[in-house]
Amino acid sequence: MGKKVAFVLSGCGVKDGSEIHEAVAALIALDRAGYEIVFTAPDVQQAATVDHNTEKPEAETRNALKEGARIARGNIRPLSDLRPDDYDAVLFPGGFGAALTLCSFASDGTECSVNPEVESLINEARQSGKPIVAMCIAPVILARTIPGARLTIGNHPETADAINSMGAVHINCPVEESVVDVERKIVTTPAYMLASGPAEVFEGALSMVKELDKLF
């Protein structure tokens, strides 16, 4: 098998979990390039749940791991069980779950905190020299945890300013391209922060995986 990517999910659905188009685009790009996927998510309640039909908050609670299992077709592991030997790179698809549950950027902005298991995964990957990849809004997690990281969320000015305020460096980027921080082994792509549809998301995912290949 090829190199293994820890694919970190935050639920299932753009409004409160992982963005499904982005997750699938990344999965196809990785599969084409010969990577093995290790699905994982923190075994925690989502910070919010939203009715994706009405876009209104729901009272019921949902578990990020159980909801992520929908995308993973059931083959998912709790993030707490993941060990450094289990993966060669880390990938975060977007969706508001990345900014609600994996970190608190959606509610706390530049004062946000990161889920402890997610932060540990990032720290372990960095200490081992393993690449980290993020899409759409998920790069805010890296801005919070990796000082000086060069990142993109596209060109949204308020979010770019927030990334810079957290000590990272935002780079404007077209939807079909990606930004690479070679020194820190980070690749980010705008995805639905800019994309008008899944084809553009997929073009960005292909660019992201192509740049990931170069970091090994």
C-alpha positions in Angstrom: 0.0 0.0 0.0 1.0 3.6 -0.4 1.5 6.2 2.3 -1.2 6.6 4.8 -3.2 9.8 5.4 -5.0 10.5 8.6 -8.2 12.0 7.3 -9.7 14.0 10.1 -13.5 14.4 10.0 -15.7 16.6 12.2 -19.1 15.3 11.4 -21.1 15.0 8.2 -22.4 18.2 6.4 -21.2 21.6 5.6 -23.1 23.6 8.2 -22.0 21.6 11.3 -19.5 18.9 10.2 -17.2 18.0 7.4 -18.1 19.4 3.9 -19.0 16.3 1.9 -18.0 17.5 -1.6 -14.6 18.5 -0.2 -14.1 15.3 1.6 -15.0 13.2 -1.5 -12.9 15.4 -3.8 -9.9 14.9 -1.5 -10.5 11.2 -1.2 -10.6 10.7 -5.0 -7.5 12.8 -5.4 -5.7 10.8 -2.8 -6.9 7.5 -4.1 -5.8 8.3 -7.6 -2.3 9.1 -6.2 -2.1 5.8 -4.4 -2.6 6.9 -0.8 -4.2 4.8 1.9 -6.9 6.6 3.9 -7.2 6.3 7.7 -10.5 7.9 8.7 -10.5 9.4 12.1 -12.5 11.9 14.2 -12.6 13.0 17.8 -15.2 11.0 19.8 -17.0 14.2 21.0 -20.3 15.9 20.6 -20.4 18.4 17.8 -20.4 22.0 18.9 -23.6 22.6 16.9 -26.1 20.7 14.8 -28.0 22.3 11.9 -30.9 21.2 9.8 -29.3 21.4 6.4 -32.7 21.8 4.7 -33.9 24.8 6.7 -30.4 26.0 7.8 -31.7 26.4 11.3 -30.1 25.1 14.5 -31.4 21.8 15.9 -31.8 20.9 19.5 -30.5 17.3 19.1 -26.9 16.5 19.7 -24.7 14.5 17.3 -21.3 12.8 17.8 -18.5 13.9 15.4 -17.1 10.3 15.2 -20.5 8.7 14.5 -21.5 11.3 11.9 -18.0 11.1 10.3 -18.6 7.4 9.9 -21.2 8.2 7.3 -18.5 9.6 5.0 -16.0 6.9 5.9 -18.6 4.2 5.2 -18.2 3.0 8.8 -14.4 2.5 8.6 -13.4 5.2 11.1 -11.2 5.3 14.3 -11.4 7.6 17.3 -8.7 10.2 17.1 -7.6 9.2 20.6 -6.7 5.7 19.3 -4.4 7.0 16.5 -0.7 6.5 16.9 2.2 8.1 15.0 2.9 4.9 13.1 -0.6 4.8 11.8 -0.2 7.7 9.3 2.3 9.5 7.1 0.4 12.7 6.6 -2.7 14.5 8.0 -5.6 16.0 6.1 -8.4 18.2 7.3 -11.3 18.8 4.9 -13.4 21.9 5.4 -16.9 22.4 6.6 -18.0 24.4 9.6 -17.3 21.5 11.9 -13.6 22.3 11.5 -14.3 25.8 12.9 -16.9 24.6 15.4 -15.8 21.3 16.8 -12.1 20.8 15.8 -11.5 24.3 17.0 -13.7 27.2 18.3 -12.9 29.7 15.6 -16.5 30.1 14.5 -17.4 31.3 18.0 -14.2 32.7 19.4 -12.4 34.1 16.4 -8.7 34.9 17.0 -9.0 33.8 20.6 -10.1 30.3 19.6 -8.9 27.1 21.1 -8.2 23.7 19.4 -9.6 20.4 20.4 -6.8 18.8 22.5 -6.7 15.6 20.5 -6.5 17.6 17.2 -3.7 19.7 18.7 -1.8 16.6 19.8 -2.1 15.1 16.3 -0.8 18.3 14.7 2.1 18.4 17.2 3.0 14.8 16.7 2.9 15.2 12.9 5.2 18.2 13.1 7.6 16.5 15.4 7.9 13.6 13.0 8.2 15.8 9.9 4.9 14.6 8.5 3.0 16.9 6.1 -0.3 18.5 7.1 -3.0 19.4 4.5 -6.1 21.5 5.0 -9.0 22.7 2.9 -11.5 25.6 3.0 -11.9 27.0 6.5 -9.8 24.2 8.2 -6.5 26.1 7.8 -7.6 28.3 10.8 -6.7 25.3 12.9 -3.2 25.4 11.6 -3.0 29.2 12.1 -3.8 28.7 15.8 -1.3 25.8 16.3 1.6 26.5 14.0 3.3 29.9 14.4 4.4 31.5 11.2 2.6 29.0 9.0 1.9 30.1 5.4 -1.7 29.3 4.6 -4.6 30.2 2.4 -8.4 30.2 2.7 -8.6 31.9 -0.7 -9.1 35.7 -0.4 -11.8 36.4 2.2 -10.4 39.5 3.9 -11.8 39.1 7.4 -10.7 35.5 7.7 -7.3 36.3 6.2 -6.9 39.1 8.7 -7.8 36.7 11.5 -5.2 34.2 10.3 -2.5 36.9 10.3 -3.6 38.1 13.7 -3.1 34.5 15.1 0.6 34.6 14.0 0.3 32.8 10.6 0.8 34.3 7.2 -2.2 34.4 4.8 -1.5 34.1 1.0 -4.3 34.8 -1.5 -4.8 31.9 -3.8 -7.1 30.9 -6.7 -9.6 28.1 -6.2 -7.8 25.6 -8.4 -4.4 26.1 -6.8 -2.9 25.6 -3.4 -0.3 27.3 -1.1 2.7 25.3 0.1 4.8 26.0 3.2 7.8 23.9 2.4 9.6 24.6 5.6 6.6 23.5 7.8 5.3 20.9 5.3 1.8 22.4 5.0 -0.5 22.5 2.0 -3.8 24.4 1.9 -6.4 25.1 -0.8 -9.4 27.4 -0.8 -12.1 24.8 -1.8 -15.6 26.2 -1.0 -14.2 29.4 0.4 -14.0 30.3 -3.3 -15.5 27.4 -5.3 -18.7 27.8 -7.2 -19.2 24.0 -7.5 -17.6 20.6 -6.9 -15.5 20.6 -10.1 -13.5 23.6 -8.8 -13.2 21.9 -5.4 -11.8 18.9 -7.2 -9.3 20.9 -9.2 -8.0 22.4 -5.9 -7.9 18.9 -4.3 -5.8 17.6 -7.2 -3.4 20.6 -6.8 -3.2 19.9 -3.1 -2.4 16.2 -3.5 0.2 17.0 -6.2 2.0 19.4 -3.8 1.6 16.9 -0.9 3.5 14.3 -3.0 6.5 16.7 -3.2 6.8 17.0 0.6 7.9 13.4 1.2 
